[in-house]
Amino acid sequence: MVVRRQYPEYPEYPDELREHAVSMVLELRRRNGSSHGEIALVSRELGIHPESLRLWVRERESGTVRQPGATETVDSPRVAALEREIRELRHTIETVQAATAGNWRWTDAAHESSPLKHMQPPQNTDRD
């Protein structure tokens, strides 16, 4: 399978070359213990544009690209649905936190059944 590019004037690299190049960069990083110059070295060696290789490496590191040889399992749709639900719940939590920021009432802490009943309201430090 050939990677289709948004810009047809740029070369299309075969998937095998792409995977080989990314693997080479990651292996060099692992051996050297750093990430300095590996992309330039591999791109010159294989005749790939360095920015293309940099993008492929970022995609691999972020997990947005399927790893070679990876297969979908029976649970993949369920996992995807659960991940989507988690994202939605986190968004809801952030929205509620933003909407209620600063609106917590100290009188709630004074309620007898509250686990926060021992807390005292903040002292007014404004001096007129």
C-alpha distance (Angstrom), angle and dihedral (degrees) to the residues before:
residue distance angle dihedral
M1 . . .
V2 3.80 . .
V3 3.78 122.5 .
R4 3.81 110.3 -116.3
R5 3.76 112.8 -137.0
Q6 3.78 128.6 -149.5
Y7 3.80 89.3 -134.0
P8 3.80 112.0 53.6
E9 3.83 93.9 -162.8
Y10 3.81 89.7 69.9
P11 3.80 119.4 80.0
E12 3.77 120.8 -98.6
Y13 3.78 111.7 -128.1
P14 3.81 120.7 -150.2
D15 3.80 116.1 -115.5
E16 3.81 91.0 -117.5
L17 3.82 91.7 57.4
R18 3.78 91.0 45.8
E19 3.81 93.0 51.4
H20 3.80 92.1 44.4
A21 3.81 92.4 50.7
V22 3.81 93.8 48.1
S23 3.79 91.0 47.3
M24 3.81 90.4 51.0
V25 3.82 91.9 51.9
L26 3.79 93.0 47.9
E27 3.81 91.8 46.6
L28 3.82 91.4 50.9
R29 3.80 90.0 49.3
R30 3.78 90.7 50.2
R31 3.81 92.5 49.5
N32 3.80 96.1 43.9
G33 3.77 96.2 39.5
S34 3.79 91.0 -135.1
S35 3.77 140.6 74.4
H36 3.77 103.5 -130.0
G37 3.79 122.8 123.9
E38 3.81 99.2 -14.1
I39 3.80 94.6 114.1
A40 3.80 92.8 50.9
L41 3.80 91.5 47.2
V42 3.81 95.5 49.1
S43 3.81 93.8 41.9
R44 3.82 91.1 54.0
E45 3.79 91.4 45.4
L46 3.82 94.4 51.3
G47 3.81 99.7 31.2
I48 3.80 95.1 -116.1
H49 3.78 124.5 141.8
P50 3.84 106.9 -103.6
E51 3.81 94.1 -132.1
S52 3.81 91.3 54.0
L53 3.78 89.9 51.7
R54 3.81 91.8 45.3
L55 3.81 89.4 53.8
W56 3.80 92.5 48.9
V57 3.80 91.6 50.1
R58 3.82 91.5 49.5
E59 3.79 90.5 49.6
R60 3.79 91.3 51.0
E61 3.81 93.1 46.7
S62 3.79 93.4 48.2
G63 3.78 92.2 47.6
T64 3.80 95.2 -123.6
V65 3.79 91.4 126.0
R66 3.75 125.8 64.8
Q67 3.77 112.4 -109.7
P68 3.80 115.0 -117.4
G69 3.77 111.2 -91.3
A70 3.80 92.8 16.1
T71 3.77 114.3 140.7
E72 3.73 130.2 -164.3
T73 3.76 115.6 -109.5
V74 3.75 129.2 -147.1
D75 3.80 88.8 -100.5
S76 3.82 95.6 53.2
P77 3.84 95.4 98.7
R78 3.80 90.3 46.6
V79 3.80 92.1 48.4
A80 3.80 90.5 49.1
A81 3.82 90.5 50.8
L82 3.81 91.7 49.1
E83 3.80 92.0 48.5
R84 3.81 89.6 50.5
E85 3.81 90.1 49.9
I86 3.81 91.0 50.2
R87 3.82 90.6 51.7
E88 3.82 90.4 49.8
L89 3.81 92.3 48.3
R90 3.80 92.3 48.6
H91 3.80 89.5 50.2
T92 3.82 89.9 50.1
I93 3.80 91.4 49.6
E94 3.80 91.5 49.9
T95 3.81 90.6 48.8
V96 3.81 92.9 50.1
Q97 3.81 91.8 45.9
A98 3.80 91.2 50.4
A99 3.80 92.1 47.2
T100 3.79 94.3 49.0
A101 3.80 99.2 38.9
G102 3.77 109.0 134.4
N103 3.80 93.5 4.3
W104 3.80 97.3 98.1
R105 3.76 107.5 126.1
W106 3.76 119.1 -135.5
T107 3.77 89.1 -154.1
D108 3.81 86.9 69.8
A109 3.80 88.7 62.8
A110 3.78 91.0 55.7
H111 3.79 92.3 58.4
E112 3.81 110.2 113.4
S113 3.82 95.9 -127.1
S114 3.79 93.6 48.3
P115 3.79 118.0 107.2
L116 3.81 85.5 -143.9
K117 3.82 95.4 58.9
H118 3.80 91.1 113.2
M119 3.82 91.7 63.4
Q120 3.77 120.2 98.9
P121 3.80 124.1 -143.4
P122 3.79 115.0 -104.7
Q123 3.79 116.0 -89.9
N124 3.75 116.6 -111.5
T125 3.80 105.2 -110.8
D126 3.79 95.9 178.1
R127 3.77 110.8 118.1
D128 3.76 116.7 -163.5
